[in-house]
């Protein structure tokens, strides 16, 4: 075969891989499952276990090692660039425990399981444990696109994935370096870690400072400034990786992570264009690398693990993941079902796959080979965990979420003052997915510090409402102290997003009619205060009990959707409800009445339940759909 023919075949192979990668992304969007499933299937199809058109010799061992190394750098840079400080503030304190205590449990627990069930040497076991810390945004983000859980759950999973991607990569390269120089003393590990982390931090800071300075103070040409900014940022990531790796092998990961974190939070010019471009590049790189690595996977490596491999996967999924999530989420704002969902969603992704393959190539190709048996065990174990967790935890994530009922529609509250905060507190106490929109930075910070999900922005801006989830909102509440703002918010919610229920606060009683003319539920601040005072005077017991709504007591209106309840009398249904719940009202065709025992329920009736909080929630699950 001539050089031209070989080059033509290689070009065709690269084009095929890119095409399969794009097709995988399209199929992922069409069928609403993580793209990793299609990428792995594509790789296996063209690899030695399939058509055999892609082998380890296709790129050459050194060529593949370089490609994978640069790809890891770009992927880590992309993840760190998206790790916004504001995002970390949104995420609950559980994130800190997930990325410290949780990461330590995953690391040591996985290493122990590999040692126990697969008989691996401690150096290989620890290396596998380090790699499998990472859940990774490349698999978590696609899941969250099709499973719109509460913001606090999404922020926690995303931040955990980004941080642990970087943690796993840095820890793994340190362990690998120590293993290849045949040193296992603690002081050697500490020295290697300090050298690589210190070099990475220094190079990352210098490169990011240089990129930031050029973008801020150098005229990049008005016509091509956005393009030049994109190219400069990408070049900075590659330069940081190469420079740090030249000083100390494997230090490049820490450098690109540092540069990405700094630049991602530096308010760069053309930041939106940079993110879009960088995201597309990362998507192509991710698709290329994942297909290539999956193609190099040999089923014999998986089958050789036997029952020991199955045991390792079971320990990771069913023991370690739930343990670290429950320990990290304790005392937080997560419900039990949300905690179970996070326990069930921890798929591993591109970082473990790519770094494991990179290390395996080096272990097998060094002269003499360092640990060829360990290389097979490393790749086999990592890919087995990836395959099983992606298929089960990624592919079934939506079904798991629906079964646990953790995909509620949102309630948007515009205005984070006393009224908005108090309302959010009550709604969250009964399980609603509440997002506050507040323009004042000081108020916003207080809301986030108190654990609320809050977004900065002007509630009268359509894009702010859209980004906060107005398209998936069941209720929008305009609760600011400005009636003009509340009126405009109500109009936008009705006309632009077709929200089912829009409620507005009328600070001036004379403005209430203007809101009502729009078909907006209106709460007059003056009338509500007078009504509350009247209740305290005339109905003190009821007033006191109402103040406890969402805590010890609750009132909920539901629609009768269960066919088994249609045709039954109120007394029959009441006898089947949990103790501590009463049917207080029946609403039908716009009329409301306190029902007698012999009222027969019809499909579509709304009934109001009153009683203890937990009992009311049980009754809701038993009777129908909350209104």
N, C-alpha and C positions, 0 to 999 in steps of 0.2 A: 504494500500500500504506500503510495507516495505521500509526502508531507501535505500536499494540497488536499488529497483525498481524506487524510486523517483529520486535517483542520476542518474540512467540510462536514464530516461526520460529527465532530465535536460540537460544531456550531449548531447542527440540526438537533443534537441531543440537548444542548442548553435551551434552544428555542422550545423544544418539546416540554422540558421541565417547567419553564416559565408559563407556557400555555396551560399545562396541567394545574399549576399553582393558581392562575387566574380562574380557571374553571372551578377549582375547589372552593374559592372564595364566593363565586356566584352560586354554586350549589348550597353552600352554607347559608347564604342570605335567603335562598329560595325555600329551603326546608327547615330553616331556623334551628340549626344544630351547629356546634363548634366546627370551624373549618379544619381543625386538626384531624378529625375523623377522615375527611376526604383527602387530606394531604398524605396521611399514612397509607391509606388505600392506594393512592396513586403511586407512591414510592414503591410499595410492595409489588404492584402490578408491573412496573418496568424494571424491577431489580432481579437478582439471580433467582429469587423464588417465584418470579413471574415470567415476563418475556425475556429477561436476561440482557436487555439492551444497555443497562447501566450497572457497572461493576466498580470496584475500588480502583481498578486500573484505568478507568475512563479519564480521570483527571490526574492520575499519578498521586502517589502517597503524599509527597511534599506539597503538591498543588492543592489537594483536598484539605490538608491540614491548614494551609494558609487561608483558603476560602472560608473554612469553618471559623478560624480565629477572627478574621475580619467581620464575619457575619455576627458572631457573638458580640463583638465590640459595638456594632451598629444597633443591635437589639437591646443591649444593656443601656446604651446612650439614649435610645428612644424611651425606654422605661423610666430612666432617671429624669429625663426632660419632662415627663408627665407627672413626676412626683412633686406637685405644687404644695407649698407650705399651707396655702389656704385649704387645700384638700385634706391635709393632715389634721388641720384644726376642725374640719367638718367631721372627721372620723372620730368615733368614741375612743375613750382611753383604752378600750380593749385592744386597739391596734398596737399600742406599746407592748402589752403583754404578749400578743400574738407574734411579734417580731423579735422578742427577746426570750421570754420563758417558753413560748410556743415553739420557736425555732430550735431552742436547746433540746426540748422534748423530742421533736421530730428527728433531729440530728443523732442524738444518743440512742433513742429508741430504735430507729431504723438500723443503725450500725449494730446494735445488740441483736436485732432480729436476723440480720444477714450473717452475723457471726454464728448464732445459735442454729439456724435452720439450714444454712448453706455451707457452713464450715469454712468460711472465708478467713483469710488472715486479717488481723486488725487493721492493717494499713488500707486494704481494699474495702473492708467493711466501713471504716470511717469515711473513706472517699465517697462511697455510695450514699452513706448517711448525709454527708454534706450536700451532695447534688440534689437529693430528694427533699431537702428543706423547701425548695422553690415550688410554689404553686404557679406563679407567673401570670402576668397580664395577658400574654398571648393566648391563654386558654380561658382565663377568668372573664376578660372583657367580652368575648363573643357570647359567653353564657349569660352575662348580665344584659346583653342586648335583647335576648329573647325571654329573659326572666326578670321583669321590672319589679324587683323587690324594693323595700323601703330604702331611702337614701342612706340611712345609717348602716344598713347591712351591706349595700353596694360599696359604700366608701370604705368599710372595713375590709371587705374581700379584695378590692382593688389595691388599696394601700399595702395590705399584707403581701399581695402578689408582687408588686413593684419592689418593695424593700427586700423581701426574701429572695427575689431573683438576684439582686446585687450581692446580698449576703452569701448566698449559696455559691455564686461564681467565685468570689474572693476567697472564701474558706476552702473551696475545693482546690483552687490553684496552689494555695499554701500547702495543703496536705499532699497534693501530687508532687510538688517540688521536694518536700521532705522525704517522700517515699522513694523518689528516683535517686536521691543522694544517700539512701539507706541510713538515714538518721531518724531516731524516734524519740530523742530526748526533748523534754518540755522546753528547755532553753533554746533548742534549735527551732522548734515551732514558733516560739515567740520572736526569735530573731528574723525568721523568714517572713512572718506576718508583718512585723514592724517595717522591714525593708520594702516589701511590696505595697503595703498600705501607705506608708510614708511617701514613697516615690510616686505612687498613683495620685495621692492628694496634692503633692507639690506640682506635678506636671499638669494635672487637671485644673488647678487654680490658675497656673500661668497661662495655659492655652485658653481657658474661658475668659480670663481677663483681656487677653489679646483680641479674641473674637469680639467681645463686648465693646472694647475701645474702638475697633475699626468700624463696627456697626453704628456706634454713637457719634463718632467724630470725623469719619472719613466719608466724603461724597462718593457713593457707590454708583454714580450716574443715575440721574432721575428716571431715564427711560427703562433701565434694567435693574434698578435698585432691589426690588423684591427677589428677582432671580439670583442676583449676586449675593444677597443675604442668605438665601437658601444654600447656595453652593459653599459659601464661606463657613456656615455652621456645620455642614456635613464634612467638609475638609478638616475643620477643627477637631471633630470627633475622631477621624481616622489618624490625624497627626498625633493627638493625645495618646491614642492606643499604641501607635508605632514607636513614639519616643519613649514612653514608659517601659514598653516591652523590650526595647533595646538596652535600657539601663539594667533592668532586672526582668528576667523571663517571667511571664505571667503577671506582671504588674500593670499591664495595659487595661485590664478590666476595671481596676480601681480608678484609673485615670479617666476613662470615659464615663464611669459612674459619677465621679466628682464634677467633671465638666458638664455633664447633662443636668445634674441637680442645680448647679450654679446658674447656667444659662436659662434653664427652664423657669427660674424665679427672678430673672434679672430684668423683666419688662423690656424685652428686645424689640427693636423696630421690626415691623412686618412679621410679628410673632405668629399670627394666624397662617400666613403663607408658609412660614418655616415648618410649622406643625403639620400642615397638609402635605407638603412635599416630603418631609421626613417620614411621615406615616406611610406614604405610598412606597418609598424606598424600602422601609422596614418590612412592609407587606410582601414585596417581591423577594427580598432577602430571606425572610422567614419561610415563604413558600418554597423557594429554591433549596434552602438548607434542609427543611423538614422532609421534602420528597427525596432528596439525595441520601439523607441519613437512613430513612425508612427503606430505601432501595438496597442499602448495604446490610440491612438486618438479615441475619440467617435464622430461620426457624429452629435449626438445631441448637442455637444458643438459648432459645427460650425453652425448648423441650428438655434440654440438659438440666435445667433447674429443678424439674420434677415437682414433687409435692412440697419440697422446701421453698421453691419460688412462690407457690400458691400461698403458703403459710406467711411468707414475708409480706405479700400484697394484702392479705387479710389483716395482719397486725397493723399495717400502715393505715388502711381504710377504716377498720372497725374498732381499733383500740387507740392508736396514737392520735389520729385526727380528732375523734370525739373528746379524748382526754384533754388535749391542748386547747381546743375551742371552749370547752366548758370551764376550764380553769381561767382562761383569758376573759371570758364574757361574764363571769360571775360579778354580781353587784352592779351590773350596767343596766342599760335601758332596753336590752333585748328581751323579747318574750321567749318562752321555752321553745316554741315552734321555730322561731328565727334561729335560735342557737342550734337546734337539731339540723336545720337547713344548712347552716354554715359548716356543721360537722360532716354533712353528706356531700359537700362541694369543696373538694381539694385536689382537682386534677393536676398532674404535672405536665410540663410543656417543653418548649424548645431549648431552654437553657440546660436542663439535665441531659437532654438528648444530644445536643451539639457538643457540649463539653465532655460528656462521657465518650463520644465517638472520637473526639480530638485526642483525649488521653489514651484511648485504646490504640489508636494508630501509633502514637509515640511509644507506648509500651511494647508494641509488636515490632516496630521498625528500628528501634535503637540497636546498636551493635556493641555487645550482645543484647538480645531482647531482655528487657528488665523483668517482665512478668506476663508472658503471653497467656497463660491460663487465667491470671487475674484480669486480663483485658477482656476475655470472653465473658467472664462472670460479671464484670462491670457493665458491659454493654447489654448483656442478656437481662440482668436484674433491672437496670434503669428502664429499658424499653418495655419490659413486662409490666412494670408499675405504670408507665405512661399509657400503654395500650388499655389496660384494665380500667384505670381511673378516668381516662378520657371517654371510653365507651360507656361505662356505667355512671360515673358522676357527672360527666359533661353531657353525654347523649340523653340522659334521663333527668337532667336538672329541672326542666320545666315540669315534668310529671311529678317530681318530688315536691317542687314548690306548690303545685296545685293541690297535691294530697295534703300538704301541711297548711295550706291556705295562707301563704305568706306573700301573695301578690295582690295587695289591696290597691284600689284606686286612690289617687291622691286627694288631699284637701289642701288647697292653697289659701294661705292667710296673708293678705297684703297689709303690712303694718305690724311691727314687732313691739309696740308700746304695751302699756299695762293691759289693755283689752285683748290685743292679739296674743300676748304671752299667756294670759290666763285661759283664753279659749284653747290655745294649742296644748296647754297642760292637761286640760280636761279631755280633749279629743284623744291625745296620745294615751291617756290613762285607760281608755276603753279600746285601744288597739288601732286607731286610725293612723294612716300614713300622712303625717302633717309636714308641710314645707312652708316656712315663713319667708316672706320677701321684705327686706328692710334696706333703706338707702343709707341711713346714718351708721357710720362705721363703728362708733362707740357702742351703740345699741346692738349692732350685729355681733360684735365681739362678746358682749354679755350673753346674748342668746346662745351662741356656740359654746361658751364656757359652761353654760348650764345644761348642755346636752341636747339642745334643740337643733334640728336641721334647718339652717337658715342660709338664704342666698342674698348677696348684695345686688341691689339694682332698683331702678324706678319701676314700680308696679304698673305704671301706665305705658310702659314700653312693651310692644308685642313680643319682641325677641326675648326680653327678660322673662316674660310669662311663659313663652314656649320652652326656654331652657329649664325653667323650674318645673315643667311637667304639666302645663295647662291642657295639652292635648289628651292627657290621660287623667284629667282631674274630674272627680265626681262633684265636688263642691268648691266654689271660690268665694271667699269672704273678704270683702273690702272693709278693713277695720281701722283705717287711719283716722287722724283727727281732722282731716280736710275733706269736706263734703264734695268738692269739685273732683278731687282725686278719686274718691270712692265711686262717684257717678261714672267717671271715665273707665275705671277698672271694670265696673259692672257691664258697661256697654261693650268693652273689648271681649270680656268673657262670654257674653251672649252672642255677639256677631262673629267673632273670629274663631272661637273654639267650641261653640255650641255646648257649653257646660250645662249639665243637668240642673244643678241648683246653684243660684247666685244669690248671695246674701250681702247686704250693704248696711253699714252703720250710718245713720243720719244724726249728725251732731246737732244740727239745727232742726227742730221739729217741723218748721215750715217747708223744709226740703223733702220731707218724706213722700209727698205726693208725686214729686218728679221721679223719684226712684220707682215708685209703684206703677207709674205710667209705662215704665220700661218692662214691666213684668218681673221686677226684682223684689225678692223678699226683703223687707226693710225693717230694721230695728232702730227705733228712735231712742237715743241715749236718755233723753229727759223722761220719756214715758216708761222706759224700762226701769229707771231708777225709782220713779214714783210707784210703779207696780211692785218692785221689790220691797220698798218701805211699807206699802200697804199690806203685803203678805206678812211682814214681821209683826205688824200691829194686829191684824185680824186672824192670821193663820200661822202663829209662831212655830208650831210643831212641823207643819209642812215646809215652812221657810227654812228651818234648820236642816230638815231632811234633804231638801233640794240642794242645799249648799254642799252636801256630801256626794252628789251625783258623780259617778265614775269612780268613786272610792268604795264606800260601804254600800251604797245603793245606786240603782240605775233605772232609767226609763228609756225604753227603746220601742220604735215603731217598725213593724215588719210587714211584708206582704205575704199572704198565704199562697204558697206555690206547691206545697205538698198535696198531691191528690188524695192521700189518705185522710187529710184533715177536712177536705171539702165535703159538706153535707153533715158534718158533726155539729153538735150544739156546743155552746160555750162551756157548759158544765162538764161535758164529756172531755173536751180538750183540756180544760183546767185541771181535771183530775189526773191527767197524764203529764202535766208540767212538773218540773222540780219543785220541791218545797221552798217556799219563800218567794213565789212568783204569782202575780195576779194579772188577769186580763182586765185592764181598766177602761179601754175604749175600743169600739169597733167603728171603722170608717168605711163608708160605702157610697159611691156616687156623689162625693162631695159633702156628705152629711156625717156627723160624728155623734155617737151616743154611748152612754154607759150601758152596757148590754145586760139584759136579763139572762137568767140561766138557760132559757130555751131558745135563744137566738141561734139560728143555723148559719154557719160560716159558708161563704161562697168563694170561688176562685177569684183572686184579685183583691179580696178584702184586705184592708190594713188593720192590724190589731196593735194596740199599745200595751206593752208589758211593763209592769212596775214591780220592783222587788230588790232582793240582794244582788249585788253586781255579778258574782259568779253564777248564781242561779239564773239570772236573766240571760247571760251569755250561753248557758247550756240550753235554755229554752229557744234562743234564736237558732241554734244549730238544729234543734229538733223540729221547729215549726216552719221556717221559711227564710226569706231573703230580707236583710235589713234594708230599709228605705233610704 
